[in-house]
Amino acid sequence: MTRKRIFEIIEKSKPGDTASAAFDWFIIVLITVNITAVIAASFTDIEKGYSFALSSFEYFSITVFTAEYILR
């Protein structure tokens, strides 16, 4: 992939650009699930039972958002 194509995918999708639209939706879903995970983690009962899953998801999210930031 060229740098220009990576930039096109990361920026707001243009009509007909499936890869860019998929990336946009992936980021929107990731942000939404992150908000849900933060809210869930605030409840001690949920946090105790799912601490490994929440931590793993947090590390995955940090990796994705860092990669996106670097690519921008």
DSSP file (Angstrom, degrees, kcal/mol; ACC not computed):
  #  RESIDUE AA STRUCTURE BP1 BP2  ACC     N-H-->O    O-->H-N    N-H-->O    O-->H-N    TCO  KAPPA ALPHA  PHI   PSI    X-CA   Y-CA   Z-CA
    1    1 A M              0   0    0      0, 0.0     2,-0.2     0, 0.0     3,-0.0   0.000 360.0 360.0 360.0 145.4    0.0    0.0    0.0
    2    2 A T     >  -     0   0    0      1,-0.1     4,-2.1     0, 0.0     5,-0.2  -0.529 360.0-112.8 -89.8 162.7    1.1    3.5   -0.6
    3    3 A R  H  > S+     0   0    0      1,-0.2     4,-2.3     2,-0.2     5,-0.2   0.874 117.7  55.8 -61.4 -36.8    1.1    6.3    1.9
    4    4 A K  H  > S+     0   0    0      1,-0.2     4,-2.3     2,-0.2    -1,-0.2   0.911 107.5  48.1 -63.5 -41.8   -1.6    8.0   -0.1
    5    5 A R  H  > S+     0   0    0      2,-0.2     4,-2.3     1,-0.2    -2,-0.2   0.903 110.3  51.3 -67.7 -40.4   -3.9    5.0    0.0
    6    6 A I  H  X S+     0   0    0     -4,-2.1     4,-2.3     1,-0.2    -1,-0.2   0.923 110.8  49.4 -60.0 -43.5   -3.4    4.6    3.8
    7    7 A F  H  X S+     0   0    0     -4,-2.3     4,-2.3     1,-0.2    -2,-0.2   0.907 109.6  51.8 -62.2 -41.7   -4.2    8.2    4.2
    8    8 A E  H  < S+     0   0    0     -4,-2.3    -1,-0.2     1,-0.2    -2,-0.2   0.881 110.9  48.1 -62.5 -38.3   -7.4    7.8    2.1
    9    9 A I  H  < S+     0   0    0     -4,-2.3    -1,-0.2     1,-0.2    -2,-0.2   0.905 113.4  46.4 -69.6 -41.0   -8.5    4.8    4.2
   10   10 A I  H  < S+     0   0    0     -4,-2.3    -2,-0.2    -5,-0.2    -1,-0.2   0.849 103.7  73.0 -72.9 -34.1   -7.9    6.6    7.5
   11   11 A E  S  < S-     0   0    0     -4,-2.3    13,-0.1    -5,-0.2     3,-0.1  -0.206 109.3 -60.8 -73.8 171.8   -9.7    9.8    6.5
   12   12 A K        -     0   0    0      1,-0.1    -1,-0.2    12,-0.0     9,-0.1  -0.250  68.8-103.2 -54.9 135.9  -13.5   10.1    6.1
   13   13 A S        -     0   0    0      7,-0.2    -1,-0.1    -3,-0.1    -4,-0.1  -0.287  27.0-141.8 -69.4 145.6  -14.7    7.7    3.4
   14   14 A K    >   -     0   0    0     -6,-0.1     3,-2.2     1,-0.1     7,-0.2  -0.707  43.8 -76.3 -97.2 155.9  -15.6    8.9    0.0
   15   15 A P  T 3  S+     0   0    0      0, 0.0    -1,-0.1     0, 0.0     3,-0.1  -0.280 119.6  16.1 -54.8 130.0  -18.5    7.3   -1.8
   16   16 A G  T 3  S+     0   0    0      1,-0.2     2,-1.2    -3,-0.0    -3,-0.0   0.354  87.9 122.4  90.3  -5.7  -17.6    3.9   -3.1
   17   17 A D    <>  +     0   0    0     -3,-2.2     4,-2.1     1,-0.2     5,-0.2  -0.736  34.7 178.3 -92.9  93.5  -14.5    3.4   -1.0
   18   18 A T  H  > S+     0   0    0     -2,-1.2     4,-2.7     1,-0.2     5,-0.2   0.887  75.8  52.5 -64.9 -42.4  -15.3    0.2    0.8
   19   19 A A  H  > S+     0   0    0      1,-0.2     4,-2.2     2,-0.2    -1,-0.2   0.910 111.9  46.1 -62.4 -42.7  -12.1   -0.1    2.8
   20   20 A S  H  > S+     0   0    0      2,-0.2     4,-2.4     1,-0.2    -7,-0.2   0.899 112.9  49.4 -68.0 -40.6  -12.3    3.5    4.1
   21   21 A A  H  X S+     0   0    0     -4,-2.1     4,-2.4     2,-0.2    -2,-0.2   0.907 111.2  50.0 -64.8 -41.3  -16.0    3.0    5.1
   22   22 A A  H  X S+     0   0    0     -4,-2.7     4,-2.5     2,-0.2    -2,-0.2   0.903 110.9  49.4 -63.7 -40.9  -15.2   -0.3    6.8
   23   23 A F  H  X S+     0   0    0     -4,-2.2     4,-2.4     2,-0.2    -2,-0.2   0.919 109.7  51.6 -63.8 -43.2  -12.3    1.4    8.7
   24   24 A D  H  X S+     0   0    0     -4,-2.4     4,-2.2     1,-0.2    -2,-0.2   0.931 112.7  45.1 -58.2 -47.3  -14.7    4.3    9.7
   25   25 A W  H  X S+     0   0    0     -4,-2.4     4,-2.7     1,-0.2     5,-0.2   0.884 110.3  54.8 -66.1 -38.3  -17.3    1.8   11.1
   26   26 A F  H  X S+     0   0    0     -4,-2.5     4,-2.5     1,-0.2    -1,-0.2   0.927 110.5  45.5 -59.7 -45.1  -14.6   -0.2   12.9
   27   27 A I  H  X S+     0   0    0     -4,-2.4     4,-2.5     2,-0.2    -2,-0.2   0.897 112.5  50.9 -66.6 -40.7  -13.4    2.9   14.7
   28   28 A I  H  X S+     0   0    0     -4,-2.2     4,-2.3     2,-0.2    -2,-0.2   0.928 113.3  44.9 -62.2 -45.1  -16.9    4.0   15.6
   29   29 A V  H  X S+     0   0    0     -4,-2.7     4,-2.8     2,-0.2     5,-0.2   0.907 112.1  52.6 -65.6 -41.6  -17.7    0.6   17.0
   30   30 A L  H  X S+     0   0    0     -4,-2.5     4,-2.1    -5,-0.2    -2,-0.2   0.908 110.6  47.1 -61.8 -42.5  -14.4    0.4   18.9
   31   31 A I  H  X S+     0   0    0     -4,-2.5     4,-2.3     2,-0.2    -1,-0.2   0.925 113.1  49.2 -63.4 -44.7  -15.1    3.8   20.5
   32   32 A T  H  X S+     0   0    0     -4,-2.3     4,-2.1     1,-0.2    -2,-0.2   0.913 112.3  47.0 -62.3 -44.2  -18.6    2.8   21.4
   33   33 A V  H  X S+     0   0    0     -4,-2.8     4,-2.6     1,-0.2    -1,-0.2   0.865 109.9  55.1 -67.8 -34.6  -17.5   -0.5   22.9
   34   34 A N  H  X S+     0   0    0     -4,-2.1     4,-2.4    -5,-0.2    -2,-0.2   0.920 107.5  48.8 -62.2 -43.7  -14.7    1.4   24.8
   35   35 A I  H  X S+     0   0    0     -4,-2.3     4,-2.1     1,-0.2    -2,-0.2   0.921 112.6  48.5 -61.4 -43.4  -17.3    3.7   26.4
   36   36 A T  H  X S+     0   0    0     -4,-2.1     4,-2.7     1,-0.2    -2,-0.2   0.898 110.6  51.2 -62.9 -41.0  -19.4    0.6   27.3
   37   37 A A  H  X S+     0   0    0     -4,-2.6     4,-2.5     2,-0.2    -2,-0.2   0.882 108.9  50.8 -65.4 -38.6  -16.3   -1.1   28.8
   38   38 A V  H  X S+     0   0    0     -4,-2.4     4,-0.9     2,-0.2    -1,-0.2   0.916 112.5  46.5 -65.6 -42.2  -15.5    2.0   30.9
   39   39 A I  H >< S+     0   0    0     -4,-2.1     3,-0.7     1,-0.2     4,-0.4   0.926 113.6  48.7 -64.4 -44.1  -19.0    2.1   32.2
   40   40 A A  H >< S+     0   0    0     -4,-2.7     3,-1.3     1,-0.2     7,-0.4   0.881 107.2  55.8 -63.5 -38.2  -19.0   -1.6   32.9
   41   41 A A  H 3< S+     0   0    0     -4,-2.5    -1,-0.2     1,-0.3    -2,-0.2   0.712  95.1  67.6 -68.3 -19.6  -15.7   -1.4   34.7
   42   42 A S  T << S+     0   0    0     -4,-0.9     2,-0.6    -3,-0.7    -1,-0.3   0.692  85.9  78.3 -75.3 -16.7  -17.1    1.2   37.1
   43   43 A F  S <> S-     0   0    0     -3,-1.3     4,-2.6    -4,-0.4     3,-0.2  -0.843  75.6-150.4 -92.3 119.5  -19.3   -1.4   38.6
   44   44 A T  H  > S+     0   0    0     -2,-0.6     4,-2.2     1,-0.2     5,-0.2   0.826  92.5  56.2 -63.4 -33.3  -17.2   -3.5   41.0
   45   45 A D  H  > S+     0   0    0      2,-0.2     4,-1.3     1,-0.2    -1,-0.2   0.926 113.4  39.8 -64.6 -43.9  -19.3   -6.7   40.5
   46   46 A I  H  > S+     0   0    0     -3,-0.2     4,-1.9    -6,-0.2    -2,-0.2   0.907 113.7  54.4 -70.6 -42.4  -18.8   -6.7   36.7
   47   47 A E  H  < S+     0   0    0     -4,-2.6     4,-0.4    -7,-0.4    -2,-0.2   0.882 106.4  51.8 -62.1 -39.7  -15.1   -5.6   37.0
   48   48 A K  H >< S+     0   0    0     -4,-2.2     3,-0.5     1,-0.2    -1,-0.2   0.909 114.3  42.2 -64.3 -42.2  -14.2   -8.5   39.3
   49   49 A G  H 3< S+     0   0    0     -4,-1.3    -1,-0.2     1,-0.2    -2,-0.2   0.764 126.9  30.0 -76.8 -26.0  -15.7  -11.1   37.0
   50   50 A Y  T 3X S+     0   0    0     -4,-1.9     4,-2.8     1,-0.1     5,-0.3   0.039  76.6 122.0-123.6  26.1  -14.4   -9.7   33.8
   51   51 A S  H <> S+     0   0    0     -3,-0.5     4,-2.4    -4,-0.4     5,-0.2   0.882  78.5  48.9 -62.1 -39.3  -11.2   -8.0   34.7
   52   52 A F  H  > S+     0   0    0      2,-0.2     4,-2.6    -4,-0.2    -1,-0.2   0.933 113.9  45.8 -65.9 -44.3   -9.0  -10.1   32.3
   53   53 A A  H  > S+     0   0    0      2,-0.2     4,-2.5     1,-0.2    -2,-0.2   0.911 114.5  47.8 -64.4 -42.6  -11.4   -9.5   29.4
   54   54 A L  H  X S+     0   0    0     -4,-2.8     4,-2.1     2,-0.2    -1,-0.2   0.900 113.6  47.5 -66.0 -40.1  -11.6   -5.8   30.1
   55   55 A S  H  X S+     0   0    0     -4,-2.4     4,-2.3    -5,-0.3    -2,-0.2   0.914 112.4  49.2 -66.7 -42.5   -7.8   -5.4   30.5
   56   56 A S  H  X S+     0   0    0     -4,-2.6     4,-2.3     1,-0.2    -2,-0.2   0.922 112.0  48.3 -62.2 -44.1   -7.3   -7.4   27.3
   57   57 A F  H  X S+     0   0    0     -4,-2.5     4,-2.7     1,-0.2    -1,-0.2   0.888 109.3  54.0 -63.7 -38.6   -9.8   -5.2   25.4
   58   58 A E  H  X S+     0   0    0     -4,-2.1     4,-2.5     2,-0.2    -2,-0.2   0.925 109.9  46.3 -61.3 -45.3   -8.1   -2.1   26.8
   59   59 A Y  H  X S+     0   0    0     -4,-2.3     4,-2.1     2,-0.2    -2,-0.2   0.893 112.4  50.9 -65.2 -39.5   -4.7   -3.2   25.5
   60   60 A F  H  X S+     0   0    0     -4,-2.3     4,-2.4     2,-0.2    -2,-0.2   0.933 111.9  47.6 -60.9 -46.1   -6.2   -4.0   22.1
   61   61 A S  H  X S+     0   0    0     -4,-2.7     4,-2.9     1,-0.2     5,-0.3   0.905 110.1  51.5 -63.1 -43.3   -7.9   -0.6   22.0
   62   62 A I  H  X S+     0   0    0     -4,-2.5     4,-2.3     1,-0.2    -1,-0.2   0.912 110.6  49.8 -60.5 -41.9   -4.7    1.2   23.0
   63   63 A T  H  X S+     0   0    0     -4,-2.1     4,-2.4     2,-0.2    -2,-0.2   0.927 113.1  45.5 -62.5 -45.9   -2.8   -0.6   20.2
   64   64 A V  H  X S+     0   0    0     -4,-2.4     4,-2.5     2,-0.2    -2,-0.2   0.935 115.2  46.0 -64.7 -47.1   -5.4    0.2   17.6
   65   65 A F  H  X S+     0   0    0     -4,-2.9     4,-2.1     2,-0.2    -1,-0.2   0.856 113.1  50.3 -66.9 -34.2   -5.7    3.9   18.5
   66   66 A T  H  X S+     0   0    0     -4,-2.3     4,-2.6    -5,-0.3    -1,-0.2   0.926 111.0  48.9 -67.8 -44.6   -1.9    4.3   18.7
   67   67 A A  H  X S+     0   0    0     -4,-2.4     4,-2.5     1,-0.2    -2,-0.2   0.914 111.8  49.5 -60.6 -43.0   -1.5    2.7   15.3
   68   68 A E  H  X S+     0   0    0     -4,-2.5     4,-1.8     2,-0.2    -1,-0.2   0.918 111.2  49.5 -62.0 -43.2   -4.1    5.0   13.9
   69   69 A Y  H  < S+     0   0    0     -4,-2.1    -2,-0.2     1,-0.2    -1,-0.2   0.921 112.1  47.6 -62.6 -44.9   -2.4    8.1   15.5
   70   70 A I  H  < S+     0   0    0     -4,-2.6    -1,-0.2     1,-0.2    -2,-0.2   0.906 111.2  51.1 -63.7 -41.8    1.0    7.1   14.1
   71   71 A L  H  <        0   0    0     -4,-2.5    -1,-0.2     1,-0.3    -2,-0.2   0.813 360.0 360.0 -68.0 -29.5   -0.5    6.5   10.6
   72   72 A R     <        0   0    0     -4,-1.8    -1,-0.3    -5,-0.2    -2,-0.2   0.510 360.0 360.0 -69.8 360.0   -2.2    9.9   10.6
